[in-house]
Amino acid sequence: MLMRLFLAIAVLTLSFPALAAHDHSAWDALLKRNVVSIGGGASTQVNYRKFQTDRAKLKAYLNGLSAVKQSQFNRWSNDDQLAFLINAYNAWTVELILTKYPDLKSIRDLGSLLRSPWKKSFIPLLGKTVSLDDIEHGMIRGSGKYNEPRIHFAVNCASIGCPALARTAYRGSNLSAQLNAVTKSFLRDRSRNRLKNGRLEVSSIFKWYRGDFEKGWRGANNLHQFLAIYANALGMTKAQQAALRSGKTRISYLSYDWRLNRTR
């Protein structure tokens, strides 16, 4: 009986081999060519004018994303799936900006009183036509399978207030290290996160998505505990870190800068 079970498992494994992750090298090359580091590497700006000259290459990459079937996606590891969705969000955001560039000052200019740009369904992905919100809040946050709060420092909304658009594509094989790096980089940016007069002033991202940082990731059950994991990036002393972990540190939220993250 046991031998039959092993044979059945072997047959199933051969019938459904693991699929190779999607190739994001084209997106990686576009990022390296059109995104520049600023602030000592704390953030980036996007050269949308140069991206326009590479529009055909961008669309070819997007077409490749759109060609992926749900059945293929389901057979990838969670890290490969998440890297795919983050890259898709960022690449389609750039494409959305290019539809009106240079005649806009903010991504919010692409919306209307009735519908934000993030709710526009224009992205053919995994057999459906979806919006940026569908990718971030449905496929990533709403799926319940990833529990990865650091995605908030990886998905980029084309605004100065956003965490940087990374100059490399995300890949499942190295995803946790990449997310760790962009989280630290964002928290080191004193224009977005800083300690002032004993109070911690942080990006509004932590207000809007506070619940995501309080779901037990690496033992963090509240925002103070999550931020304490990255206290070194926040430039805190040991005494300040202890106060943060204990929940004694006051937290306030900075205004968000929605201006386009473009090069000048």
C-alpha positions as CSV (number, residue, x, y, z in Angstrom):
1,M,0.0,0.0,0.0
2,L,2.8,2.4,1.0
3,M,4.7,1.7,-2.3
4,R,1.5,2.5,-4.3
5,L,1.2,5.8,-2.5
6,F,4.8,6.7,-3.3
7,L,4.2,5.8,-7.0
8,A,1.0,7.9,-7.1
9,I,2.9,10.9,-5.7
10,A,5.7,10.4,-8.2
11,V,3.2,10.3,-11.1
12,L,1.5,13.5,-9.9
13,T,4.9,15.3,-9.5
14,L,5.9,14.3,-13.1
15,S,2.5,15.4,-14.4
16,F,2.6,18.8,-12.7
17,P,6.3,20.0,-12.6
18,A,7.1,23.3,-11.1
19,L,7.1,26.1,-13.7
20,A,10.0,28.4,-14.1
21,A,9.4,31.9,-12.8
22,H,8.5,34.7,-15.2
23,D,11.5,36.4,-16.8
24,H,11.6,40.0,-15.7
25,S,15.0,40.9,-17.3
26,A,13.4,43.3,-19.8
27,W,11.8,45.3,-16.9
28,D,15.1,45.2,-15.1
29,A,16.9,46.7,-18.1
30,L,14.3,49.5,-18.4
31,L,14.5,50.4,-14.7
32,K,18.3,50.6,-14.9
33,R,18.1,52.8,-17.9
34,N,15.3,55.2,-16.9
35,V,15.4,55.4,-13.0
36,V,18.0,57.4,-11.2
37,S,19.0,57.3,-7.5
38,I,18.7,60.5,-5.4
39,G,19.3,61.5,-1.8
40,G,22.3,59.2,-1.4
41,G,20.2,56.3,-2.5
42,A,17.2,56.9,-0.2
43,S,14.9,57.5,-3.1
44,T,14.7,57.6,-6.9
45,Q,13.3,59.7,-9.7
46,V,11.9,58.4,-13.0
47,N,13.0,59.8,-16.4
48,Y,9.6,59.5,-18.1
49,R,10.9,61.2,-21.2
50,K,13.5,58.5,-21.7
51,F,10.8,55.9,-20.9
52,Q,8.8,57.3,-23.8
53,T,11.6,56.4,-26.2
54,D,11.5,52.9,-24.7
55,R,7.7,52.6,-24.9
56,A,7.8,49.7,-27.4
57,K,10.1,47.7,-25.0
58,L,7.9,48.5,-22.1
59,K,4.8,47.4,-24.0
60,A,6.5,44.2,-25.0
61,Y,7.2,43.4,-21.4
62,L,3.6,44.2,-20.4
63,N,2.4,42.0,-23.2
64,G,4.5,39.2,-21.7
65,L,2.9,39.7,-18.3
66,S,-0.5,39.6,-19.9
67,A,0.2,36.3,-21.6
68,V,0.7,34.5,-18.3
69,K,-2.2,32.3,-17.5
70,Q,-3.8,31.9,-14.1
71,S,-2.9,28.2,-14.2
72,Q,0.8,29.0,-14.7
73,F,0.8,31.6,-12.0
74,N,-0.8,29.2,-9.5
75,R,2.1,26.8,-10.0
76,W,4.8,29.3,-9.0
77,S,6.1,29.7,-5.4
78,N,4.5,32.5,-3.4
79,D,7.7,34.6,-3.7
80,D,7.6,34.2,-7.5
81,Q,3.9,35.2,-7.5
82,L,4.5,38.2,-5.4
83,A,7.5,39.4,-7.4
84,F,5.4,39.1,-10.5
85,L,2.5,41.2,-9.0
86,I,4.8,43.9,-7.7
87,N,6.6,44.2,-11.0
88,A,3.3,44.2,-12.9
89,Y,1.9,47.0,-10.6
90,N,5.0,49.2,-11.1
91,A,5.3,48.6,-14.8
92,W,1.7,49.3,-15.5
93,T,1.9,52.5,-13.3
94,V,4.7,53.8,-15.6
95,E,2.6,52.9,-18.6
96,L,-0.4,54.8,-17.2
97,I,1.8,57.9,-16.6
98,L,3.1,57.7,-20.2
99,T,-0.4,57.9,-21.6
100,K,-0.5,61.6,-20.7
101,Y,3.1,62.6,-20.0
102,P,4.3,65.3,-20.0
103,D,0.8,66.9,-19.5
104,L,0.4,66.0,-15.9
105,K,1.8,67.0,-12.5
106,S,0.5,64.1,-10.5
107,I,-0.8,60.6,-11.1
108,R,-4.0,61.9,-9.6
109,D,-4.5,64.1,-12.7
110,L,-5.4,60.9,-14.5
111,G,-8.5,60.3,-12.3
112,S,-11.8,62.1,-12.1
113,L,-14.2,63.2,-9.4
114,L,-16.0,59.8,-9.7
115,R,-13.0,57.5,-10.2
116,S,-9.4,57.5,-9.0
117,P,-6.6,56.5,-11.4
118,W,-6.1,53.4,-9.3
119,K,-9.6,52.2,-9.9
120,K,-9.4,52.3,-13.7
121,S,-9.7,48.8,-15.1
122,F,-7.2,48.8,-18.0
123,I,-4.7,46.0,-17.2
124,P,-5.1,42.6,-18.9
125,L,-3.7,40.3,-16.3
126,L,-4.2,36.6,-15.4
127,G,-7.2,36.3,-17.7
128,K,-9.0,39.4,-16.4
129,T,-9.0,43.2,-17.0
130,V,-8.0,44.7,-13.7
131,S,-7.1,48.0,-12.0
132,L,-4.0,48.9,-10.0
133,D,-6.1,48.7,-6.9
134,D,-7.2,45.2,-7.9
135,I,-3.5,44.2,-8.1
136,E,-2.5,45.8,-4.8
137,H,-5.5,45.4,-2.6
138,G,-7.1,42.3,-4.2
139,M,-4.4,40.1,-5.6
140,I,-1.6,41.0,-3.1
141,R,-3.2,42.3,0.2
142,G,-6.6,40.7,-0.2
143,S,-5.5,37.2,-1.2
144,G,-4.6,36.3,2.4
145,K,-1.6,34.2,1.2
146,Y,1.4,36.5,1.4
147,N,1.1,38.5,4.7
148,E,4.0,40.7,3.5
149,P,3.7,44.3,4.9
150,R,7.0,45.2,3.1
151,I,5.2,45.3,-0.2
152,H,4.2,48.9,0.7
153,F,7.8,49.9,0.2
154,A,8.0,48.1,-3.2
155,V,4.8,49.0,-5.1
156,N,5.3,52.5,-6.5
157,C,2.5,55.1,-7.1
158,A,4.6,57.4,-9.2
159,S,4.6,60.1,-6.5
160,I,7.4,61.8,-4.5
161,G,5.8,60.7,-1.3
162,C,6.0,57.1,-2.4
163,P,8.8,54.7,-1.5
164,A,11.3,54.7,-4.3
165,L,10.7,52.8,-7.6
166,A,13.5,50.3,-7.4
167,R,16.2,50.3,-10.1
168,T,16.0,46.5,-10.3
169,A,13.1,44.2,-11.0
170,Y,11.8,42.0,-8.1
171,R,12.5,38.3,-8.4
172,G,11.2,35.5,-6.3
173,S,14.6,34.0,-5.8
174,N,15.8,37.0,-3.9
175,L,12.5,38.7,-2.9
176,S,12.9,38.8,0.9
177,A,16.3,40.4,0.7
178,Q,15.0,43.0,-1.9
179,L,12.0,43.9,0.3
180,N,14.3,44.2,3.3
181,A,16.6,46.6,1.4
182,V,13.8,48.8,0.1
183,T,12.2,49.0,3.6
184,K,15.4,50.1,5.2
185,S,16.1,52.6,2.4
186,F,12.6,54.1,2.9
187,L,12.9,54.4,6.6
188,R,16.3,56.0,6.3
189,D,14.8,58.8,4.3
190,R,14.4,61.6,6.8
191,S,12.0,63.5,4.5
192,R,9.6,60.7,5.0
193,N,10.4,59.2,8.5
194,R,12.2,60.9,11.3
195,L,12.4,61.2,15.1
196,K,11.7,64.8,16.3
197,N,11.5,65.9,19.9
198,G,10.9,62.4,21.1
199,R,8.1,61.8,18.7
200,L,8.3,59.5,15.6
201,E,7.0,61.2,12.5
202,V,6.4,58.7,9.8
203,S,4.9,58.4,6.3
204,S,1.1,58.4,6.0
205,I,1.6,54.9,4.5
206,F,1.8,53.6,8.1
207,K,-1.6,55.3,8.8
208,W,-3.4,54.1,5.7
209,Y,-2.2,50.5,6.0
210,R,-1.6,50.2,9.7
211,G,-3.4,47.0,9.9
212,D,-1.0,45.3,7.5
213,F,1.9,46.1,10.0
214,E,0.0,44.6,12.9
215,K,-0.7,41.0,11.6
216,G,2.2,39.3,13.4
217,W,4.9,39.6,10.7
218,R,8.1,38.6,12.5
219,G,6.2,38.9,15.8
220,A,5.0,42.4,15.2
221,N,1.5,42.7,16.5
222,N,1.3,46.5,16.5
223,L,2.9,49.4,14.5
224,H,5.4,50.2,17.3
225,Q,6.8,46.6,17.1
226,F,7.1,46.7,13.4
227,L,9.0,49.9,13.4
228,A,11.2,48.6,16.2
229,I,12.4,45.9,13.8
230,Y,13.9,48.6,11.6
231,A,14.9,51.0,14.5
232,N,18.5,51.1,13.2
233,A,17.3,52.5,9.9
234,L,15.3,55.1,11.8
235,G,18.5,56.2,13.5
236,M,17.3,55.4,17.0
237,T,19.5,55.0,20.1
238,K,19.1,51.8,22.2
239,A,17.0,53.8,24.7
240,Q,14.8,55.1,22.0
241,Q,14.4,51.6,20.5
242,A,13.3,50.3,23.9
243,A,10.7,53.0,24.3
244,L,9.4,52.2,20.8
245,R,9.2,48.5,21.5
246,S,7.3,49.2,24.7
247,G,4.8,51.4,22.8
248,K,5.8,54.6,24.7
249,T,6.9,56.5,21.7
250,R,4.3,58.8,20.2
251,I,3.8,58.3,16.5
252,S,2.4,61.0,14.1
253,Y,2.0,61.0,10.3
254,L,3.5,63.3,7.7
255,S,1.7,64.8,4.8
256,Y,2.0,62.9,1.5
257,D,3.6,64.5,-1.6
258,W,1.5,63.5,-4.6
259,R,3.7,65.3,-7.2
260,L,5.1,63.2,-10.0
261,N,8.4,61.4,-9.1
262,R,10.0,62.6,-12.4
263,T,13.5,63.8,-13.1
264,R,13.9,67.6,-13.7
